[in-house]
Amino acid sequence: MKETMKSLKELFRIGQGPSSSHTMGPRFAAEKYLSEHPNAICFRATLYGSLAATGKGHLTDIAIRQVLGDRCEIIWKPEIKPDFHPNGMKFECIIGENPPQKSWGTIYSVASPSKSTSTSEWKHPWTVYSIGGGALAEKDSSRLETPDVYEYNRLKDIQIWCEQRGKTYWEYVEACEGAEIWRYLARVWQTMRDAVDRGLVHEGVLPGELHLRRKAPDYFIRATGYRQTLQSRGLVFSYALAVSEENASGGKIVTAPTCGSCGVVPAVLYHIANSRNFPEKRILHALATAGLIGNIAKSRASISGAECGCQAEVGVACAMAAAAANYLFGGTLASIEYAAEMGLEHHLGMTCDPVCGLVQIPCIERNAHAAARALDANIYATFADGLHLISYDKCVEVMKETGQDLPSLYRETSEGGLAKEYHPGMGS
């Protein structure tokens, strides 16, 4: 395993929901394939494993067709589970002169490409995997590899680097990324705030067969009626719900570290920024601290629910938010590490079982609870002396092992857990 890491720009991706692995990744893959085959007259995308099992609920087909148009045929093969990663897809195309626009709907319609073209006509196959957080990977190629930015991917090594120089975690980020990272994180923070603001006033029903009503506006209004302690918790809930509901409706959000867990970090930072009036510069430093925590999990384990369950998404998001909160309140290198460890440790084993393949139940509520748990982890770490037996690095290692041991039906296939026991209209 390499001991280096990629840029935080690849962890915090700005884009449309509802899923980084099932929506963003396939969209990015379609864009890349189209750029390499601009003269194709039609396309075929075959989806495998988890990508096919829950792709319709995650709008995977819509994301691909937004790029390739109605000239793309989608084939779903959930029964084929790739060894490299559960989210596999293969793109193919037919190269030729562009047909008249009017004929595309008949000759190359979504329903009929296979009838009008033989299998032998499909050329230029490209198999790629959506590995979480919008990132793509190939099995036997480094074509998609981007430069490594960080020298270390263990928090202990980073902590030693900081201690030797009297630096903080965010200063390690700046040393590796350069000062330009702050401009990008400022965009990330603005996008997060915008998602909260939109979600707090956006009423109605979320798309999909669950007909789930948005709750963020109600939680926000109700929270204002309570005294400070309950009000604080209610506001955090409302902020997390706001972002997660925006994501579920395909709105613009930031992967933190994924779309399915995008409400946790914004909720905590938004709440602390508003209640404590911290300057934006300090919030960006907290965001960099959170990013470092998430990047370690992404590098050494996974942030993909299809690969390691929801512990890799909401669990990592909780660790990120806990670390950010602890930094904001003056935490030490050790207490920040402890807060992050608790955030992840107490989500170990969490399955990914989205009902109907939608990023709604239980995903949205999990974001709200993880945001509250992150604040609790911060408080606990603040009261502690910093000494504890299980390190964050060890917790990441265990998370990976646990994820590998989870049966596939608990890893974003909607074949087990809550997804198996609940169907629209059946009640509780």
Order of alpha helices (4+ residues) and beta strands (2+ residues): beta-alpha-beta-alpha-alpha-beta-beta-alpha-alpha-beta-beta-alpha-alpha-alpha-alpha-alpha-beta-alpha-alpha-alpha-alpha-alpha-alpha-alpha-alpha
